[in-house]
């Protein structure tokens, strides 16, 4: 839409798709709760906390619980920016589509590339993360002694989980929504329910414990042997905040399934905000309960970290309840992986529909009866399995390569998983920058959710937050640094560089931007060519 023209009457979703040059192919079977469920289970407080609690409390002490609200607040600003764009562009593929229409085909392609690789890696990370819990449950039930660290065990269990997830997602968005909706109930029980059970069982500390650091900022009393020079705010907190930072994303997947959501222009922005807000509340409550349930004594943090973290705390509960909890955790991982896979397949479908991938016609094909991008799901599953195979690449000694050292006993999948977060933050930052560029060019949002005069300040602060946190995630500071627990020194940054290089090579060979350039049609606003005053 050009400056000065009055906004047209809001169109329904299918008409809006047509105005963007697309014909509806996916089935609109999800309501607000279904859309929210996919976003919430992707974010998954349970998966994040049960995976990162030791690192959070080990680097920040009990006071790390308050750091939860920093990424929640920062990402809520991002969600507002994304929500406005999702309402204006209710198209599958979310970040890719927002960036493509806002800046141009080349820019959009790279956003989609970073985001897509991060999603595929995240599926591998989540599904392999479920293996220790599956091994524990099968031991309790059947007496099996599966080694969750064995590479073949990881591969077989992950392939089984992935096959089930793929099969369910192929049956349709309605099934994906049902799995996610059940996952929401599991998350409620696994966060608020466990917190209540721990409270009834009896906390070992008062609320003042949540404001203490237990002196983890000093090397002499840090359970992980880390040295922050005695500084909590400018040392320990900067690292501890990465534990919640690694949790609070995934809400954007609500936009990936826009074409399968009824009243997407209103539902998607709301689902993004709700997923973040309730994810923050659930995370805060569960982390606080786990902290208060830590053992009393002279070194509660040390006892908990050395004892195994969450498993150590919950070990005081009755045995039967522990089995129920294992089931809840396994399903939380399963529903999280299922939601991420579903979102990723819609990105691949949207990406391929614009001709942005090799074999684009095959990948973008939608099953006529099921209404799902079956080929995109299958292709994504194959790539995920290839990523999982990287667990077999695990050197037994440090390997020095030029200016950095690859640490011993760190499998290549763990190194790649680091991009699951840094790639997300990079694609988020690029998309928010795209929104800023669009505003500077005179873009006027016309969706059902608009920021109005708050658009500029919200976008700028969101970009600043993402930029600072991306630096915090990737900044290399040495393998002896506390940060190495999250980024393995140079590894995260080098993986990001490698993904960028591979993307650049593929881009230069295939020049997908030429195909994407044919899909910039929007009846409501000038095309990229018209903005530039010449041919695209």
N, C-alpha and C positions, 0 to 999 in steps of 0.2 A: 504494500500500500504506500502511496506517495504522501508526503507531508501535506497536511491541510485537508485531505479527503476524509469525510466521515466514515467511521468503521461500518461495514455492511452488517446486515442481520446475521447472527450466528447460524452457521450451517450445521447440519447433523454430521456425524463422523464420516459416513461414507461419502457424502457430498464434499466434505472437506478433503478427503483423500483424492477424490476426482479433481478437485481444484489444484492439487499438488501433482497431478499427472499420474495417479495410481488407481488401479481398479481393485476393489476389495476382494481378497482371496482367503483371508483367515476368518474364522468364525468368532463373532462377538458373543462370548458365553460367560465372561467374567464381569461381576459387579464390583462395587467398591471393596467389599471384604475380600473377594478373591484376588483382586489386584494388590491390595495391601498385604495379603498373606504371602504372596510371592516375594514382595520387597522385604517383609519382616523376616521371613525364614532365610532369605539370602543374607541379611544382616546378622541374624542368629546370635543373640546374646549368649546362649548356652555354649555354642561351638567356640566362640571367641574367648569366653571366660575360662572354660575348662581347659582350653589350650594355652592361655597366656597368663593365668593367675600367678604362677610361680615367678615369671619374669616381672610382672607388675609389682608384687609385694617384695620381691628380692631386690629390685632396683629402687623402689620408692617407699617401702614400708607401708604401714596401714594407711597413711595419709594419701596414698596413691588413689584411693577411692574417689577423692574430690577432683582428681584430674579427668575423671570420666566426662565432666560437663564441658571441658574445653573442646574436644572434637565434636561433641553433640552440638554445641553452639555454633562452631565453625561450619559444620556440615549442614546445619539447619539453614544457614545463609545460602549455601550452595543449592540446597533443595528448593529454596524459593526461586533462585535463578532458573534451575532446571524446570521447576513447575510452570513458570511462565512460558518457557519455550515449549514444554510438552503440551501445554494448552493451545498454543498457536500452531504447533506442528505435531499433531497426534498420530505419529507414524512409527511403526516398528523400527528398531534400530537406534532410537533415542539419541545418544550423544553424537553418533555419526551424522544423523540427519540434521540435528540442530546446527552442527558445525558446517556441514555442507551448504545449507541454505544461508547461513549467516556470513560466512567468509568466502567459500568457494570449494570446488571439487577436490583440488589438491590437498587443501587443509583438512577437509572432511575425511578424505581417504586415510590420512595418517592418524587422525583421532580414532577412526574405526579400527585401524590396524593395532594401535596400542591397546585400546579397550578390548578388542576381540582376543588378543593373545593373553591378556590379563585374565579374562573370563575362563579361557581354556585351562590355564594354569591353576586357577582357583578351584575348578572342579577336581583336578588331580590332587590338589592340596587337601581339600575337604574330605574326599573319599579315602585317601590314604590315612588321614587323621582319625578315621573311624576304626582302623584296624586294631589298635590296642584294646579298645572297648569290646569289639567283637571277640577278640582272643580271650579276654577276661570272662565274658559271659559264657562262651563255649566251655571254658575250663570249669566254671561253676555248675553248668548244667550237664555236661557230658564227660567231664574229666579230661578233656583234650588239653594238651600242653603245647599249643601253637606259640611260636616265638614271634611276637609282633615286630621284632627288628629284623627278622629274616626276610631277605629281598624277595624270594619266591612267594612267601606267605603274603607279603604286601601286594605283590602283583596279582595273585589269584583272588584274594579277597576284594581288591579294588575293582578288578574286571567283573566280578560277580555283582557288586554294588552298582557299577556303571551300567551293566546289562539290564538290571531291573529298572534303574532310573530311565534309561533310554526307552525301554519297552513301554513304561507308563506314560512318558512324555509323548511318545508317538501316537498313543490312542487319542490324544486331543488336549486342548487347553483346559477343558473342563476337568479332566483327570489331574492335570498339573495343579490346577487350582484347589482340588480336593485334597491332594497330598499336602500342599502348602497350608491349607486351612487346618488340617489335622496337626500339622507341624506347629501352628500358632498355639493350639491347645497344649501341645507337648512343651513348648517354650514357657507357657504360663506356669505349668506344673513344675518344670525344671528350674525356674527362677523364683517366682513368688512362693510356689509350693515348698521347695527345698528350704528357702529362707524361713518360712513358717515352721517347718519341721525342726530346723536347727534351733529356732527360738524356743519352741516347746521343749526340746531336749535339754536346753539350757546353754546360754552363752557363757563364755569364760572371761569376758571383759565388759567393761562399761563403755558407754558411748564416747567417753573422752579418749578411748584407745584409737578411735578413727582419726583423731587429730595428731597422733604421735607418728614419729618417723622411726622409732626404735633405733635411732642412730645408724641407719643403713648407709648414710652418706659418708661414714668413716670406714676405711678399709678394715680396721681391726674388728669391726662388728658387722660387716656386710656378709650375709650368708653365701653369696656367690663369689666372694673374694674380690669385689670391685672397689675401686678407689675413686671417690668423687671429690677428694680434697676437703671433705667436711662440709661441702656446699650442697644443700638440698634444692633450693629454688633454681639456682643457676647450674646445677650439676645433675643430681639424682632425678629431679622432676622432669628434666628435658628428655631423659631416657625412659623413665617410667611412663610418661604420657604416651609413648609409642604402643603400649599394651592396649589401651582403648582406641588409639588411632587405627590399629589393625582390625578393629571391630566395626567401626561406624562408617561403613559404605555398603552398597548393595541396594539402597533405597531407590537408586536410579533405575533399577530393573522394572519398576512400575511403568516407566516410559517405554521399555523395550517391548512390552506386551500391550501397547496402546491399541493396536488394531484388533485385539481380542477383548477389549474392555468396553462395556457400555458407558455412554456419557463420559468418554475418555477425557475430554477437555476439562471436566470438573473433577472426575474421580482420581485421575493420575496425580495431579499436584497434591491433592489431599492425602492420597496414599503415601506419597513420599514423605510428607511432614509427619504423618502419624507413625510410620515405621521408625523414623528417627526418634521421635519423642518417647514412644513406648519402649523402644529399644534402650534408650537412655535410662528411663525409670527402672526397667527390669534389670539392667546391668548394675545400676547403682545399688539396688536392693540386694541382689544376690552377692555382689562383691562385699558389701557391708556385712551381710550375715556370715559369709565365710570368714571374714576377718575377725568378727566378734566370737566366732566358734573356734578360733585357733587356740591351742593349749595355753594354759597359764604357765607361769614360771619365769625364769630369768631371761630366756631367749625364745619367745614364741615364734618370731619370724624364722629364725634359724631352724627350729624344730620342724616347722611346717615345710620349708623349702627342702631341707634334707630328707624329710619323710615322704615327699612326693606331691606336695601341694594339695589340690582339691581332694584327691583320692585319700590322702592322709587324714584330712579333716572329716570327710564323710565316713571314714573307717570306724568312727565311734558309733555309727548308727547300726541298728539290727541288720543281720545278714540278708534277710529276705528283702528288706527295703533297699539294700545295695543292689540287688539284682534288678529290681524295678527301676532304679536310677540308671543302671547300665542300659536298660532297654530304652529309656527316655533319651539318653545321650546319643545312642546309636541312631535312633530315629531323627533326632535333631540334626546330626551330621547328614543323614540320608536326605531329609527334606531340604536342607541347605544346598547340598550338591544338586538335587533335582531342580531347584529353583534357578540356580546359577546356570545349569545346563539349558533349561528352558529359555532363559534370557539370552544366553549366548547364541542359541539356534535362531532366535528371531533377529538378532543382529546379523548373523551370517545370511539369513534369508533376505533381509533388507539391503545388505551390502551387495549380495549377488544379483538381486533384482535390478540394481543400477549398473550391473556389468563390472563391478569392482573386484571380482575374484576370478581365477581360472575356473573353467567348467561352471560358469555362472548360471547358465540355463538349467543345468542339472541340480545345482545346489538350491536354486530359488524355486524349484518345483514344489507345489503344494498338493498333498494327497486329496483327490476330489471328494472322498467320503469323510475322511478323518479331519480334514481342514488343518493339517499340521505340515510344517516343512520337514518331512521325513528325512530327506537326503541331507539336509543341513544338520539334523540331529545325529545321523549315522556318521557323517564326516567328522563332526566334532568329537564323537565318542572315540573314533580311531585316533585322532590327534591326541586326545587325552591319554589313551593307552600308551602311545609313543612317549609322551612326557613321563608317565609312570615308570617306563622302562629305565629311565635315568637313575632310579634308585640303585641299579647295579653298578653304576659308575661311582665308586667310593674309595678313594685312595687311602691306604693305611699309614701314610706319612705326609708331612707338609710338602707341598710342591711350590717352589719359588719360580714365578714366571715374570721376568722383568722386574717391575717395581712393586709387585704385590705377591702375597703368599696365599696359596689355596690351602686351607686348613685340613689336616688329616681327619679321616672318618666323617667327612661331610659329603654326603652323596649329592650328585649333580641336581637331583630334583629339589632338594632343600635350597640350593643356590638359585634355581629357577623360580622357586616359589616366592622369593623376595620380590620378583617383578609383579606378583599378584597384587601387591600393595602399591609399589612405586609406579607401576603401569596405570593403576586406577587413578592415583593422584595426578599423574601426568595428564591423562586423558580428561580428568575433571578440570584441571587448570586450563587446558587448551580450550575446553568447551565454554568455560566462564569467560575467557578472553574473547572467544567468538561472540558471546552475547554482548560484551562491551563494544566490540567492533561493529556489530549490527546496530547498536544504539547510536554510535558515532556516525553511522551512515544514514541515520534517520528512521530506523526501524521502529514501528509503533505496534506493540503487542495487541492482538485482537482476540485472544482466547478468552475463555470464561474465567481464568485466573490471571490477574494482572497486578504488578507491583506499583504501578502508578509512579508518583514522584519519588518513591523509595527505590526505584529500579537502579539508578546510578550508584548511590551509596552502598546498597546491598551487594551489587555486582563487584564493586571495587574492593570492599572488605573481604568478600568471599575469595577473590583472587589473591589477596594478600595472605589470607589464612592458608590457602592451598600451596602457595609458593613457599612460605616459611616451613610448613610441615613437610613438603616434598624434600626440601633441603635437609630437614631434621631426619628424614627417613634414609636418604641416600648418602649423606656426608660421610666419607671415609675418614676414620681417625685411628686406624691401627687395630690389629687383632687383640691387643691387650686392653683396648678401650671397652668400657661398658656398652658402647653402642654396637660393638661387634656381635652381641647377642641377637641383634635384630638384622644388621646389614652385612655381617661377615666382612667388615672392612671395605675393600674395594669391590667386592663381588656384586652387590646390588647395582652399583653405578655401572659396572662393566656389563652386566646382563642387560641393563637398559640401553647401553650403547650398542650391544650386539643386536638386540631386537630392532633398534633404529636402523642399523646398517643393513640388516636383512630386508627390512621393509623398504629401504631406499633402493636396494638392488631390484627387488620385485617391481617397485613402482617404475623405475627407469626402463626395465625390460618390457613390462606390459602396458605402461602408460594408461592405467585405469581411469585417470581423470578425464580422458577424452570421452569415455562411455558415461561417466558420472555427469559430465557437463551437459548431456542430453536429458538429464533428469533434475533440472533446476526450475522447472515450470511451477509458478505459483501465481494464480490469478489475482491474489490479493496484493502482490508487491512486485517491483521490478526484478528481473532476473539478474544474475551476476554480470551478464554482458551489459545490460542496461545501466547497472550501477557504474560500471567502468567506462561507459560511453563508447563501447566498441564490442567486437566479437569476443566470445568467451575463449 
